[in-house]
Amino acid sequence: MKIDQDIILASYTTFKIGGPARFFCVVKDQFDALQAFEFAREKHLKTFVLGGGSNILVSDEGFDGLVIRVVNKGIEVLSESDDNVLLKVASGEVWDEVVKFAVTNNWWGIENLSHIPGSTGAIAVQNVGAYGQEAGNVLEAVTVFNKDTHQILSLSSDSCGFGYRKSIFNSSEKGKYIIFDITFNLAKNSHANLEYRDLKTRFGGKNPSLADVRQAVIEIRNKKFPFPTEAIKGNAGSFFKNPVLTADEYLDLQTKITVEFGQFSSDELGKKKFSDNGQIKIPAAFLIEICGLKNLQSGGAAINKNQPLVIINADGKATAKDVLDLAEKVRQSVREKTGVELKFEPELIGF
Ligand SMILES: Cc1cc2nc3c(=O)[nH]c(=O)nc-3n(C[C@H](O)[C@H](O)[C@H](O)COP(=O)(O)OP(=O)(O)OC[C@H]3O[C@@H](n4cnc5c(N)ncnc54)[C@H](O)[C@@H]3O)c2cc1C
């Protein structure tokens, strides 16, 4: 396995931002992984596991360690019954191609997660979610490589600690594993999950096919999320997570918003709040909008007007500092005007 030096990371991220990795390698199996971690151990290097680079912001100075990019491929049906199929997918497979494959085969469960960039392995890391579905709901097991013991383990869905944008892989066990593959439990006879308002409105009581749902999700997303291609401005999807509040915190927020912006905005907040697992969630986009931050810019970074949760590399030359300065301004203004502390969604690398 080859280990390169001083590889500029910008082109490995959807933000198109970031300085060099001191060392960089590509792994396709556990033997490569073993070599990579041994190399890092001998040289006392930090390591970072990279997928499609769609949920990270790399600093302008880069990463002073070893970046390990996972590129293994393969999709396999492990077992099939009249009702279900267990589908094992290698981490390096492009996630949206996997969704397309499942929809084409008439397997239900991941269609609402259409058109999310990145690799399959990373789906488990932040328990990717969209349009009323989360990866953890259909995930059966994850095969991981432990960087310290060099063992390959199979973790059940229950041991992954899934929550909103959360798993053991981005919290308690962060940096410990390379995820090599994920097994999904998909349904053969099911129906559309139209819990999310935009989808419900679109189908108005009808029972759409899998292909209809995927098409609708793609169309709705395209209006809000600039799917990173060469022609589209760099971004990492939502930069801010939706705040999760207790009932008391929600009442405080209502009071603050009424004082700061008037009753109308407070009523709007009531319509926009949504409940998830018994918790109250507030769309961060709404808070950013009422705080008047939609047109904010910092250097080459700007708020995306169609979906203010997204920060874009507006002129193609934005630095990581531009993005962070902008994100901090948003966070500070929202904190001052609403009392809510926004959290960043992409992982910050090399800061
Ligand atoms: C336009 C756009 C829209 C988006 N929409 C959504 C959305 O609706 N919902 C949502 O949840 N996310 C969304 N995202 C965020 C992002 O696409 C997902 O989080 C995606 O799963 C990240 O995949 P990646 O391969 O690019 O991961 P990377 O950005 O490369 O890495 C992200 C994290 O996963 C870790 N990681 C990656 N691969 C592995 C592996 N094999 N083993 C161990 N750790 C690994 C990395 O170390 C890092 O901590 C969006 C992003 C963009 C740009």
The ligand as an SDF file (V2000), in Angstrom:
LIG
                    3D

 53 58  0  0  0  0  0  0  0  0999 V2000
  -25.6040   18.6880   -0.2300 C   0  0  0  0  0  0  0  0  0  0  0  0
  -25.4920   17.8600    1.0170 C   0  0  0  0  0  0  0  0  0  0  0  0
  -26.6340   17.3710    1.6160 C   0  0  0  0  0  0  0  0  0  0  0  0
  -26.5710   16.6090    2.7810 C   0  0  0  0  0  0  0  0  0  0  0  0
  -27.7260   16.1480    3.3310 N   0  0  0  0  0  0  0  0  0  0  0  0
  -27.6800   15.4070    4.4720 C   0  0  0  0  0  0  0  0  0  0  0  0
  -28.9000   14.9290    5.0820 C   0  0  0  0  0  0  0  0  0  0  0  0
  -30.0040   15.1750    4.5880 O   0  0  0  0  0  0  0  0  0  0  0  0
  -28.7970   14.2100    6.2100 N   0  0  0  0  0  0  0  0  0  0  0  0
  -27.5920   13.8970    6.7880 C   0  0  0  0  0  0  0  0  0  0  0  0
  -27.5970   13.2240    7.8150 O   0  0  0  0  0  0  0  0  0  0  0  0
  -26.4370   14.3290    6.2350 N   0  0  0  0  0  0  0  0  0  0  0  0
  -26.4430   15.0640    5.1010 C   0  0  0  0  0  0  0  0  0  0  0  0
  -25.2760   15.5330    4.5450 N   0  0  0  0  0  0  0  0  0  0  0  0
  -23.9890   15.2410    5.2130 C   0  0  0  0  0  0  0  0  0  0  0  0
  -23.2020   14.0660    4.5930 C   0  0  0  0  0  0  0  0  0  0  0  0
  -23.5200   13.8510    3.2490 O   0  0  0  0  0  0  0  0  0  0  0  0
  -23.4240   12.7700    5.3480 C   0  0  0  0  0  0  0  0  0  0  0  0
  -23.0900   12.9310    6.7080 O   0  0  0  0  0  0  0  0  0  0  0  0
  -22.5940   11.6160    4.7550 C   0  0  0  0  0  0  0  0  0  0  0  0
  -22.9680   10.4000    5.3280 O   0  0  0  0  0  0  0  0  0  0  0  0
  -21.0870   11.8120    4.9150 C   0  0  0  0  0  0  0  0  0  0  0  0
  -20.4530   10.8290    4.1340 O   0  0  0  0  0  0  0  0  0  0  0  0
  -18.9610   10.9700    3.6720 P   0  0  0  0  0  0  0  0  0  0  0  0
  -18.5560    9.6470    3.0840 O   0  0  0  0  0  0  0  0  0  0  0  0
  -18.8010   12.1300    2.7710 O   0  0  0  0  0  0  0  0  0  0  0  0
  -18.2050   11.1830    5.0480 O   0  0  0  0  0  0  0  0  0  0  0  0
  -16.9500   12.1150    5.3670 P   0  0  0  0  0  0  0  0  0  0  0  0
  -17.3590   13.5510    5.2570 O   0  0  0  0  0  0  0  0  0  0  0  0
  -15.7700   11.6950    4.5910 O   0  0  0  0  0  0  0  0  0  0  0  0
  -16.7060   11.7560    6.8900 O   0  0  0  0  0  0  0  0  0  0  0  0
  -17.6640   12.1040    7.8550 C   0  0  0  0  0  0  0  0  0  0  0  0
  -17.3360   11.3750    9.1620 C   0  0  0  0  0  0  0  0  0  0  0  0
  -17.4590    9.9640    8.9780 O   0  0  0  0  0  0  0  0  0  0  0  0
  -16.2040    9.3140    9.2690 C   0  0  0  0  0  0  0  0  0  0  0  0
  -16.0710    8.1950    8.3120 N   0  0  0  0  0  0  0  0  0  0  0  0
  -16.2580    8.2400    6.9750 C   0  0  0  0  0  0  0  0  0  0  0  0
  -16.1210    7.0220    6.4460 N   0  0  0  0  0  0  0  0  0  0  0  0
  -15.8110    6.1830    7.4830 C   0  0  0  0  0  0  0  0  0  0  0  0
  -15.5320    4.7780    7.5980 C   0  0  0  0  0  0  0  0  0  0  0  0
  -15.5550    3.9580    6.5330 N   0  0  0  0  0  0  0  0  0  0  0  0
  -15.2370    4.2880    8.8280 N   0  0  0  0  0  0  0  0  0  0  0  0
  -15.2180    5.0820    9.9220 C   0  0  0  0  0  0  0  0  0  0  0  0
  -15.4890    6.4020    9.8740 N   0  0  0  0  0  0  0  0  0  0  0  0
  -15.7830    6.9380    8.6760 C   0  0  0  0  0  0  0  0  0  0  0  0
  -15.1510   10.3870    9.1150 C   0  0  0  0  0  0  0  0  0  0  0  0
  -13.9930   10.0710    9.8870 O   0  0  0  0  0  0  0  0  0  0  0  0
  -15.8900   11.6030    9.6410 C   0  0  0  0  0  0  0  0  0  0  0  0
  -15.8820   11.5590   11.0370 O   0  0  0  0  0  0  0  0  0  0  0  0
  -25.3040   16.3080    3.3730 C   0  0  0  0  0  0  0  0  0  0  0  0
  -24.1300   16.8040    2.7700 C   0  0  0  0  0  0  0  0  0  0  0  0
  -24.2220   17.5680    1.6010 C   0  0  0  0  0  0  0  0  0  0  0  0
  -22.9630   18.0820    0.9690 C   0  0  0  0  0  0  0  0  0  0  0  0
  1  2  1  0
  2  3  1  0
  2 52  2  0
  3  4  2  0
  4  5  1  0
  4 50  1  0
  5  6  2  0
  6  7  1  0
  6 13  1  0
  7  8  2  0
  7  9  1  0
  9 10  1  0
 10 11  2  0
 10 12  1  0
 12 13  2  0
 13 14  1  0
 14 15  1  0
 14 50  1  0
 15 16  1  0
 16 17  1  0
 16 18  1  0
 18 19  1  0
 18 20  1  0
 20 21  1  0
 20 22  1  0
 22 23  1  0
 23 24  1  0
 24 25  2  0
 24 26  1  0
 24 27  1  0
 27 28  1  0
 28 29  2  0
 28 30  1  0
 28 31  1  0
 31 32  1  0
 32 33  1  0
 33 34  1  0
 33 48  1  0
 34 35  1  0
 35 36  1  0
 35 46  1  0
 36 37  1  0
 36 45  1  0
 37 38  2  0
 38 39  1  0
 39 40  1  0
 39 45  2  0
 40 41  1  0
 40 42  2  0
 42 43  1  0
 43 44  2  0
 44 45  1  0
 46 47  1  0
 46 48  1  0
 48 49  1  0
 50 51  2  0
 51 52  1  0
 52 53  1  0
M  END
$$$$
